[in-house]
């Protein structure tokens, strides 16, 4: 294993959707680099167990918060509680997201509203809620977008719209928060091996064939791993890229270099 730079000592990072997949990998990476991590997820048992694992490695270095990101008042409460406890946040990672693989005929307005609420509105509300928690010295925000934001895929209309909106919001937040010394960037992963990805493969008539075909789409020869995204998030959230803001970094193994992924 490559040794990670311990560049988060004394810092606090909040990660949404932290109980599994990319969010879990991001939290693990930040924790490995010395951060205290605040883990937000709607799955109470999973996020509590994860916090316990991290605290076993370094006592007091992780805390679990159960939050439904469709609930605007619950998001506001998180920020208010942290501010009241005088807990400074150095990095916010808006990772939580939902996706529905449905055609336009099968999508309901409730489906559309759910995806926009979690993938687009919640990141905005998280930023708004946590602004008072950032120190005068500033900090960083990293939004987890997707290659769906710039490339069309079947059965992904509301998801693609939410991620395209997240890219636009990233740029606008970067401009608005620059005077506060808060940098805002996004990462756009491609095909990443997570539980959600495994479920999608399993829904295929021939999962093994689909796995081979999707792997072959990548010029670098493999699909992504959660750690590939986590390391870029950790870099963007650290003090190293002090002059980088308003960007969307694609992490897809070269998938979107092709005319059609």
C-alpha positions in Angstrom: 0.0 0.0 0.0 1.3 3.5 -0.9 1.9 5.5 2.2 -0.4 8.5 2.4 0.7 12.0 3.4 -0.6 12.9 6.8 -1.8 16.3 5.7 -5.1 16.4 7.6 -3.9 16.4 11.2 -5.9 18.7 13.3 -8.6 19.1 10.6 -12.2 18.1 10.6 -14.0 16.8 7.5 -17.7 16.0 7.0 -18.7 13.4 4.4 -22.2 12.7 3.3 -23.2 9.3 2.2 -20.3 7.9 4.2 -21.6 4.5 5.1 -20.6 2.7 1.9 -19.1 2.9 -1.5 -17.2 6.0 -2.6 -18.3 7.9 0.5 -16.8 5.3 2.8 -13.6 5.2 0.8 -13.3 9.0 1.0 -13.8 9.0 4.8 -11.3 6.2 5.2 -8.7 8.2 3.1 -9.2 11.4 5.0 -9.0 9.5 8.3 -5.9 7.8 7.2 -4.4 11.2 6.5 -5.1 12.4 10.1 -8.6 14.0 9.9 -11.4 13.8 12.3 -14.3 12.7 10.2 -18.0 13.4 10.7 -19.9 10.7 8.9 -23.4 11.5 7.6 -25.7 8.8 6.3 -29.3 7.8 6.5 -28.4 4.1 7.3 -28.0 4.3 11.1 -26.5 0.8 11.8 -24.0 1.0 8.9 -22.7 4.5 9.7 -22.5 3.7 13.5 -20.5 0.6 12.8 -18.2 2.5 10.5 -17.6 5.2 13.0 -16.7 2.5 15.6 -14.2 0.9 13.2 -12.4 4.3 12.7 -12.5 5.1 16.4 -10.9 1.7 17.1 -8.0 2.9 15.0 -7.8 6.4 16.6 -10.1 7.1 19.5 -12.3 10.1 19.1 -11.5 10.5 15.4 -15.0 9.7 14.0 -18.6 10.5 14.7 -21.7 9.2 13.1 -24.7 11.4 12.3 -28.0 9.9 10.9 -29.5 12.3 8.5 -32.1 12.1 5.7 -30.9 14.5 3.1 -34.3 14.9 1.7 -35.2 16.7 4.9 -34.1 20.4 4.7 -34.7 21.0 8.4 -32.5 18.0 9.4 -29.7 19.4 7.3 -30.0 22.9 8.9 -30.0 21.2 12.3 -26.6 19.5 11.6 -25.0 22.9 10.9 -26.6 24.5 13.9 -25.4 21.8 16.2 -21.8 21.9 15.0 -21.8 25.7 15.2 -23.3 25.6 18.7 -20.6 23.1 19.8 -18.0 25.4 18.2 -16.8 22.6 16.0 -14.9 24.1 13.0 -15.2 22.3 9.7 -12.3 22.4 7.3 -13.7 20.2 4.5 -17.2 19.4 3.4 -17.6 16.5 0.9 -21.0 16.3 -0.7 -20.9 12.7 -1.8 -24.4 11.3 -1.1 -26.4 10.5 -4.2 -29.2 8.4 -5.6 -29.7 7.1 -9.1 -32.7 5.3 -10.7 -32.2 3.3 -14.0 -35.6 4.1 -15.5 -36.8 5.1 -18.9 -38.8 8.4 -19.4 -42.0 6.4 -19.6 -41.5 4.9 -16.2 -40.2 7.9 -14.3 -42.6 9.6 -12.0 -42.5 13.1 -10.7 -41.7 11.8 -7.3 -38.7 9.9 -8.7 -37.5 13.1 -10.3 -38.0 15.1 -7.2 -36.1 12.6 -5.0 -33.0 12.6 -7.2 -32.9 16.4 -7.4 -33.5 16.7 -3.6 -30.6 14.4 -2.7 -28.1 15.1 -5.5 -28.6 18.8 -6.0 -30.6 20.5 -3.3 -28.9 18.7 -0.4 -25.4 19.8 -1.4 -26.6 23.4 -1.6 -28.3 23.2 1.8 -25.2 21.5 3.3 -23.0 24.3 2.2 -25.5 26.9 3.4 -25.8 25.2 6.8 -22.1 24.7 7.4 -20.9 28.1 6.3 -20.8 29.5 9.9 -18.7 26.4 10.8 -15.8 27.3 8.5 -12.9 29.1 10.1 -11.9 32.6 9.0 -8.9 31.0 7.3 -11.4 29.2 5.0 -11.4 25.6 3.9 -12.6 23.5 1.0 -15.7 21.9 -0.4 -15.6 18.9 -2.8 -18.8 17.8 -4.6 -19.0 14.3 -6.1 -20.5 14.7 -9.6 -20.5 12.1 -12.4 -19.6 11.7 -16.1 -23.3 11.7 -16.6 -23.2 15.4 -16.2 -21.5 15.8 -19.5 -22.2 12.6 -21.4 -25.6 11.1 -22.2 -26.6 7.6 -21.1 -29.8 5.7 -21.4 -32.4 5.8 -18.6 -30.5 8.5 -16.6 -32.4 11.8 -17.3 -32.9 13.1 -13.7 -29.6 11.8 -12.5 -27.7 13.5 -15.4 -29.7 16.7 -14.8 -28.8 16.7 -11.1 -25.1 16.2 -11.7 -25.0 18.8 -14.5 -26.6 21.2 -12.0 -24.1 20.2 -9.4 -21.2 21.1 -11.8 -22.8 24.6 -12.4 -23.4 25.0 -8.7 -19.7 24.1 -8.0 -18.5 26.9 -10.2 -20.9 29.5 -8.8 -20.1 28.5 -5.2 -16.4 28.8 -6.0 -17.0 32.4 -7.2 -19.2 33.4 -4.3 -17.1 31.8 -1.5 -13.7 32.8 -2.8 -13.7 36.0 -0.6 -14.2 33.7 2.4 -11.1 31.6 1.3 -13.3 28.5 0.7 -12.3 26.6 -2.4 -15.0 24.6 -4.2 -14.3 21.9 -6.6 -16.0 18.7 -8.0 -14.9 15.3 -9.1 -16.8 13.4 -11.8 -16.3 9.6 -11.5 -17.0 7.2 -14.3 -17.8 3.5 -13.7 -16.7 2.7 -10.1 -17.0 -0.7 -8.6 -19.4 -0.3 -5.7 -22.4 -2.1 -4.3 -24.6 0.0 -6.6 -22.5 -1.0 -9.5 -22.7 -4.7 -8.5 -26.5 -4.4 -8.3 -26.6 -2.9 -11.8 -24.4 -5.8 -13.2 -26.6 -8.3 -11.4 -29.7 -6.9 -13.1 -28.2 -7.8 -16.5 -29.1 -11.1 -18.3 -25.4 -11.9 -18.5 -23.5 -10.0 -15.7 -20.1 -11.5 -16.6 -20.4 -10.4 -20.2 -21.5 -6.9 -19.2 -18.5 -6.7 -16.8 -16.1 -7.6 -19.6 -17.7 -5.1 -22.0 -17.6 -2.2 -19.5 -14.0 -3.0 -18.5 -13.0 -2.9 -22.2 -14.4 0.6 -22.6 -11.6 2.0 -20.5 -8.3 2.8 -22.2 -6.5 2.2 -18.9 -7.8 -1.3 -18.8 -10.0 -1.5 -15.7 -13.0 0.0 -14.1 -12.5 2.4 -11.2 -12.3 1.7 -7.5 -13.6 3.9 -4.7 -10.1 4.6 -3.7 -9.3 6.2 -7.1 -12.0 8.9 -6.3 -11.1 9.2 -2.6 -7.5 10.1 -3.3 -8.5 12.9 -5.6 -11.0 14.2 -3.1 -8.4 14.2 -0.4 -6.0 16.1 -2.6 -8.6 18.8 -3.6 -9.6 19.1 0.0 -6.1 19.6 1.4 -4.0 22.7 1.5 -1.9 21.7 -1.4 -4.0 22.9 -4.3 -4.4 26.3 -2.8 -5.0 28.0 -6.2 -7.5 25.5 -7.6 -11.2 26.3 -7.4 -14.3 26.0 -9.6 -13.0 22.9 -11.4 -14.6 19.5 -12.2 -12.0 16.7 -12.4 -13.0 13.7 -14.4 -11.9 10.3 -12.9 -12.9 7.7 -15.4 -9.8 5.7 -16.6 -10.2 7.5 -20.0 -13.7 6.2 -20.6 -15.0 9.6 -21.9 -12.1 10.0 -24.2 -14.0 7.9 -26.7 -16.6 9.3 -29.0 -19.3 7.5 -27.1 -18.7 5.7 -23.8 
